[in-house]
Amino acid sequence: MSDLILEQVRDTLMAAGIVRTQAEFCEQWLGKSECYLRTLKFNGLEPSAEALATLGSRLGYYANELGKRSDATSRHWAGVLTELRRGTQSALELKVRERWQRVCVR
């Protein structure tokens, strides 16, 4: 599930011209190696909480920066990035909740 939000964010940022490649997305927006998404997919893994948190933080930062501008295009993209951040934060919350619930069951 969390991997889908990463792909959605990557695709949106690429469509907007904010990110040019998947490698750039992994390195700049997730703080991971250029092959991070390929590795997750190949091994059937979910993204780390750290990657989700980093992505959410960066989306929030740029949404705020764009929101300070007065032009319609910037405001539009500020809204898009804010929505993507909400999805990222929801995925992070779910991942962290699953982790602490597993620990509490032991």
Backbone as ProteinMPNN parsed JSONL, in Angstrom:
{"seq_chain_A": "MSDLILEQVRDTLMAAGIVRTQAEFCEQWLGKSECYLRTLKFNGLEPSAEALATLGSRLGYYANELGKRSDATSRHWAGVLTELRRGTQSALELKVRERWQRVCVR", "coords_chain_A": {"N_chain_A": [[0.825, -1.194, 0.0], [1.864, 1.319, 0.883], [3.846, 1.586, -0.992], [2.45, 2.278, -3.236], [1.687, 4.931, -2.809], [4.158, 6.157, -3.0], [4.748, 5.744, -5.695], [2.641, 7.173, -6.841], [3.203, 9.799, -5.976], [5.749, 10.126, -7.14], [5.079, 9.91, -9.902], [3.356, 12.109, -10.191], [5.059, 14.268, -9.558], [6.894, 13.964, -11.614], [5.259, 14.371, -13.864], [4.699, 17.034, -13.478], [7.113, 18.127, -13.979], [8.872, 18.555, -11.948], [10.504, 16.622, -10.994], [12.855, 14.714, -12.759], [13.694, 12.038, -13.152], [13.306, 8.64, -11.934], [15.407, 7.892, -10.317], [16.343, 10.374, -9.416], [14.11, 11.152, -7.92], [14.147, 9.187, -5.874], [16.616, 9.714, -4.615], [16.561, 12.535, -4.027], [14.001, 13.115, -2.958], [13.244, 11.048, -1.281], [15.478, 10.514, 0.15], [17.067, 8.325, -0.257], [18.87, 5.599, -1.908], [19.481, 5.609, -5.474], [18.276, 3.371, -6.561], [16.207, 2.617, -4.938], [13.302, 2.351, -5.156], [13.115, 0.346, -7.122], [14.364, -1.746, -5.772], [12.59, -2.152, -3.616], [10.299, -3.014, -5.027], [11.268, -5.313, -6.374], [11.906, -6.996, -4.227], [9.507, -7.184, -2.945], [8.852, -5.432, -0.85], [7.795, -2.996, 1.617], [7.966, 0.598, 1.754], [10.284, 2.311, 3.914], [9.641, 3.777, 7.155], [11.163, 6.018, 7.548], [11.694, 6.88, 4.894], [9.099, 7.572, 4.078], [8.535, 9.603, 5.931], [10.51, 11.493, 5.293], [9.774, 12.125, 2.667], [7.185, 13.19, 3.12], [7.835, 15.434, 4.657], [9.342, 16.958, 2.858], [7.467, 17.39, 0.8], [5.616, 18.926, 2.225], [7.171, 21.172, 2.861], [7.709, 22.307, 0.288], [5.103, 22.738, -0.572], [4.284, 24.707, 1.231], [6.089, 26.755, 0.531], [5.341, 27.274, -2.146], [2.75, 28.07, -1.665], [3.05, 30.602, -0.658], [3.29, 32.249, -2.776], [1.662, 34.366, -5.196], [0.548, 33.71, -7.658], [-1.701, 31.8, -9.73], [-0.883, 29.293, -10.701], [1.177, 28.479, -8.954], [-0.289, 28.344, -6.578], [-2.058, 26.316, -7.265], [-0.274, 24.094, -7.5], [0.695, 24.055, -4.925], [-1.547, 23.145, -3.56], [-1.81, 20.588, -4.726], [0.59, 19.352, -3.867], [0.151, 19.445, -1.128], [-2.016, 17.692, -0.844], [-0.791, 15.309, -1.679], [1.056, 15.091, 0.36], [-0.659, 14.598, 2.521], [-1.556, 12.024, 1.873], [0.866, 10.657, 2.052], [1.492, 11.054, 4.755], [-0.634, 9.664, 5.91], [-0.041, 7.046, 5.096], [2.366, 6.724, 6.449], [1.51, 6.958, 9.133], [-0.128, 4.667, 9.319], [1.791, 2.647, 8.904], [3.493, 3.009, 11.137], [1.683, 2.593, 13.23], [0.996, -0.103, 12.798], [3.455, -1.22, 13.392], [3.874, -0.604, 16.196], [1.692, -1.903, 17.263], [2.236, -4.556, 16.706], [4.43, -4.96, 18.362], [3.268, -4.596, 20.889], [1.639, -6.814, 21.065], [3.222, -8.96, 21.573]], "CA_chain_A": [[0.0, 0.0, 0.0], [2.727, 2.488, 0.959], [4.596, 1.729, -2.235], [1.582, 2.942, -4.205], [1.762, 6.379, -2.599], [5.444, 6.602, -3.548], [4.612, 5.787, -7.149], [1.735, 8.274, -7.158], [3.95, 11.046, -5.802], [6.779, 10.168, -8.198], [4.447, 10.178, -11.193], [2.847, 13.479, -10.179], [6.203, 15.176, -9.632], [7.467, 13.855, -12.96], [4.33, 15.022, -14.788], [4.812, 18.478, -13.253], [8.448, 18.568, -14.342], [9.627, 18.846, -10.727], [11.483, 15.536, -10.936], [13.073, 14.197, -14.11], [13.894, 10.595, -13.204], [13.023, 7.895, -10.712], [16.615, 7.967, -9.485], [16.321, 11.69, -8.768], [13.059, 11.093, -6.905], [14.619, 8.373, -4.751], [17.713, 10.386, -3.909], [16.236, 13.879, -3.551], [12.719, 13.229, -2.251], [13.139, 10.0, -0.264], [16.733, 10.423, 0.881], [17.517, 6.936, -0.41], [19.693, 5.362, -3.093], [18.77, 5.754, -6.739], [17.567, 2.135, -6.917], [15.348, 2.279, -3.805], [11.991, 1.848, -5.578], [13.314, -0.938, -7.807], [14.675, -2.73, -4.735], [11.335, -2.46, -2.921], [9.436, -3.79, -5.921], [11.888, -6.609, -6.626], [11.864, -7.807, -3.018], [8.159, -7.18, -2.377], [8.928, -4.744, 0.433], [7.146, -1.708, 1.818], [8.957, 1.637, 2.05], [10.581, 2.536, 5.325], [9.011, 4.934, 7.792], [12.06, 7.142, 7.302], [11.464, 7.374, 3.535], [7.791, 8.231, 4.07], [8.649, 10.837, 6.705], [11.317, 12.426, 4.501], [8.936, 12.565, 1.555], [6.139, 14.057, 3.645], [8.456, 16.694, 5.066], [9.723, 17.727, 1.658], [6.225, 17.831, 0.16], [5.075, 20.002, 3.045], [8.024, 22.344, 2.703], [7.488, 22.95, -1.005], [3.715, 23.219, -0.599], [4.286, 25.988, 1.947], [6.809, 27.754, -0.27], [4.492, 27.634, -3.281], [1.567, 28.74, -1.127], [3.387, 32.002, -0.381], [3.259, 33.005, -4.034], [0.31, 34.856, -5.501], [0.029, 33.267, -8.952], [-2.619, 30.659, -9.695], [-0.15, 28.038, -10.927], [1.843, 28.122, -7.694], [-1.332, 27.945, -5.622], [-2.539, 24.993, -7.691], [0.705, 23.068, -7.137], [0.735, 23.983, -3.461], [-2.658, 22.258, -3.201], [-1.476, 19.223, -5.15], [1.618, 18.831, -2.962], [-0.479, 19.259, 0.183], [-2.789, 16.442, -0.911], [0.17, 14.203, -1.708], [1.601, 14.991, 1.72], [-1.664, 13.936, 3.355], [-1.481, 10.596, 1.576], [2.135, 10.162, 2.592], [1.363, 11.028, 6.213], [-1.547, 8.56, 6.25], [0.72, 5.799, 4.938], [3.324, 6.678, 7.553], [0.748, 6.674, 10.36], [-0.527, 3.26, 9.271], [2.999, 1.835, 9.069], [3.955, 3.124, 12.518], [0.68, 1.941, 14.075], [1.178, -1.55, 12.644], [4.685, -1.585, 14.097], [3.736, -0.621, 17.646], [0.706, -2.911, 17.642], [2.947, -5.854, 16.694], [5.274, -5.005, 19.556], [2.392, -4.715, 22.055], [1.017, -8.133, 21.08], [4.214, -9.951, 22.047]], "C_chain_A": [[0.868, 1.257, 0.0], [3.517, 2.701, -0.328], [3.762, 2.416, -3.305], [1.622, 4.453, -4.04], [3.074, 6.911, -3.139], [5.366, 6.727, -5.062], [3.707, 6.943, -7.584], [2.459, 9.613, -7.047], [4.995, 11.189, -6.899], [6.167, 10.555, -9.538], [3.92, 11.61, -11.284], [3.987, 14.482, -10.307], [6.857, 15.136, -11.004], [6.569, 14.548, -13.983], [4.418, 16.543, -14.678], [6.174, 19.024, -13.676], [9.313, 18.936, -13.147], [10.763, 17.845, -10.559], [11.627, 14.983, -12.346], [13.141, 12.681, -14.184], [13.5, 9.946, -11.882], [14.21, 7.947, -9.765], [16.665, 9.295, -8.73], [15.273, 11.722, -7.664], [13.543, 10.339, -5.668], [15.672, 9.112, -3.93], [17.266, 11.692, -3.256], [14.995, 13.942, -2.669], [12.536, 12.178, -1.172], [14.387, 9.914, 0.608], [17.316, 9.02, 0.835], [18.379, 6.806, -1.665], [18.825, 5.432, -4.352], [17.944, 4.523, -7.12], [16.553, 1.717, -5.843], [14.001, 1.699, -4.238], [12.104, 0.503, -6.292], [13.571, -2.048, -6.794], [13.418, -3.124, -3.974], [10.468, -3.383, -3.768], [9.987, -5.2, -6.13], [11.746, -7.547, -5.432], [10.493, -7.849, -2.347], [8.085, -6.504, -1.017], [8.131, -3.448, 0.43], [8.229, -0.662, 2.07], [9.139, 1.822, 3.545], [9.814, 3.747, 5.841], [9.86, 6.177, 7.543], [11.834, 7.742, 5.911], [10.134, 8.118, 3.446], [7.841, 9.568, 4.803], [9.431, 11.898, 5.932], [10.492, 12.994, 3.355], [7.856, 13.531, 2.036], [6.681, 15.417, 4.047], [8.778, 17.565, 3.861], [8.491, 18.236, 0.919], [5.62, 19.008, 0.914], [5.864, 21.288, 2.886], [7.717, 23.071, 1.396], [6.044, 23.417, -1.177], [3.619, 24.569, 0.091], [4.97, 27.087, 1.144], [5.966, 28.209, -1.459], [3.255, 28.403, -2.83], [1.806, 30.206, -0.814], [3.301, 32.88, -1.626], [1.808, 33.361, -4.379], [-0.259, 34.337, -6.823], [-0.769, 31.975, -8.827], [-1.902, 29.327, -9.867], [0.532, 27.57, -9.646], [0.831, 27.654, -6.665], [-1.886, 26.568, -5.972], [-1.57, 23.904, -7.231], [0.889, 22.957, -5.643], [-0.369, 23.055, -2.974], [-2.384, 20.816, -3.551], [-0.461, 18.61, -4.19], [1.061, 18.597, -1.561], [-1.289, 17.969, 0.214], [-1.87, 15.228, -0.939], [0.79, 14.001, -0.334], [0.616, 14.292, 2.641], [-1.651, 12.433, 3.129], [-0.239, 9.956, 2.141], [2.058, 10.042, 4.106], [0.421, 9.912, 6.668], [-0.837, 7.217, 6.153], [1.726, 5.633, 6.067], [2.624, 6.321, 8.857], [0.35, 5.202, 10.421], [0.671, 2.348, 9.525], [3.471, 1.844, 10.521], [2.974, 2.438, 13.468], [0.822, 0.418, 14.0], [2.408, -2.015, 13.422], [4.471, -1.647, 15.605], [2.68, -1.629, 18.101], [1.331, -4.305, 17.63], [3.768, -6.008, 17.95], [4.419, -5.228, 20.802], [1.763, -6.111, 22.189], [1.959, -9.18, 21.677], [4.148, -10.171, 23.5]], "O_chain_A": [[0.636, 2.165, -0.798], [3.818, 3.832, -0.71], [4.312, 3.069, -4.192], [1.595, 5.183, -5.031], [3.108, 8.013, -3.686], [5.858, 7.696, -5.641], [3.983, 7.611, -8.581], [2.338, 10.463, -7.93], [5.114, 12.247, -7.516], [6.685, 11.432, -10.23], [4.024, 12.248, -12.331], [3.892, 15.439, -11.077], [7.323, 16.161, -11.502], [7.065, 15.239, -14.873], [4.234, 17.254, -15.666], [6.372, 20.239, -13.726], [10.365, 19.555, -13.304], [11.836, 18.174, -10.052], [10.632, 14.803, -13.049], [12.697, 12.091, -15.169], [13.379, 10.611, -10.854], [14.037, 8.035, -8.55], [16.991, 9.329, -7.544], [15.524, 12.263, -6.587], [13.366, 10.807, -4.543], [15.617, 9.127, -2.701], [17.549, 11.936, -2.083], [14.942, 14.739, -1.732], [11.758, 12.382, -0.24], [14.359, 9.31, 1.68], [17.978, 8.581, 1.776], [18.59, 7.778, -2.389], [17.6, 5.326, -4.29], [17.012, 4.627, -7.918], [16.091, 0.576, -5.845], [13.598, 0.653, -3.73], [11.272, -0.38, -6.085], [13.058, -3.158, -6.938], [13.2, -4.307, -3.712], [9.968, -4.401, -3.288], [9.236, -6.173, -6.067], [11.497, -8.742, -5.596], [10.332, -8.476, -1.3], [7.348, -6.945, -0.135], [7.834, -2.882, -0.623], [9.308, -1.004, 2.554], [8.246, 1.52, 4.337], [9.398, 4.617, 5.076], [9.324, 7.268, 7.349], [11.788, 8.962, 5.76], [10.049, 9.171, 2.814], [7.258, 10.552, 4.348], [9.05, 13.069, 5.922], [10.511, 14.199, 3.103], [7.639, 14.576, 1.422], [6.044, 16.441, 3.798], [8.511, 18.767, 3.86], [8.468, 19.379, 0.462], [5.164, 19.976, 0.304], [5.285, 22.37, 2.786], [7.493, 24.282, 1.382], [5.799, 24.405, -1.87], [2.95, 25.476, -0.405], [4.485, 28.217, 1.087], [5.89, 29.404, -1.743], [2.774, 29.286, -3.54], [0.852, 30.977, -0.713], [3.247, 34.106, -1.53], [0.865, 32.727, -3.905], [-1.45, 34.514, -7.079], [-0.534, 31.167, -7.929], [-2.28, 28.336, -9.242], [0.465, 26.391, -9.299], [1.067, 26.675, -5.957], [-2.15, 25.753, -5.088], [-1.989, 22.907, -6.642], [1.207, 21.881, -5.136], [-0.146, 22.257, -2.063], [-2.688, 19.914, -2.769], [-0.633, 17.474, -3.748], [1.461, 17.65, -0.885], [-1.247, 17.235, 1.201], [-2.151, 14.224, -0.284], [1.022, 12.867, 0.087], [1.021, 13.472, 3.465], [-1.725, 11.657, 4.081], [-0.285, 8.837, 2.652], [2.504, 9.047, 4.677], [0.657, 9.284, 7.7], [-1.005, 6.354, 7.015], [1.916, 4.531, 6.58], [3.102, 5.468, 9.604], [0.48, 4.565, 11.467], [0.568, 1.383, 10.282], [3.81, 0.796, 11.071], [3.395, 1.77, 14.412], [0.773, -0.265, 15.023], [2.394, -3.081, 14.036], [4.845, -2.635, 16.237], [2.768, -2.154, 19.211], [0.985, -5.144, 18.462], [3.795, -7.086, 18.544], [4.819, -5.984, 21.687], [1.4, -6.533, 23.287], [1.503, -10.182, 22.228], [4.915, -10.97, 24.039]]}, "name": "protein", "num_of_chains": 1, "seq": "MSDLILEQVRDTLMAAGIVRTQAEFCEQWLGKSECYLRTLKFNGLEPSAEALATLGSRLGYYANELGKRSDATSRHWAGVLTELRRGTQSALELKVRERWQRVCVR"}
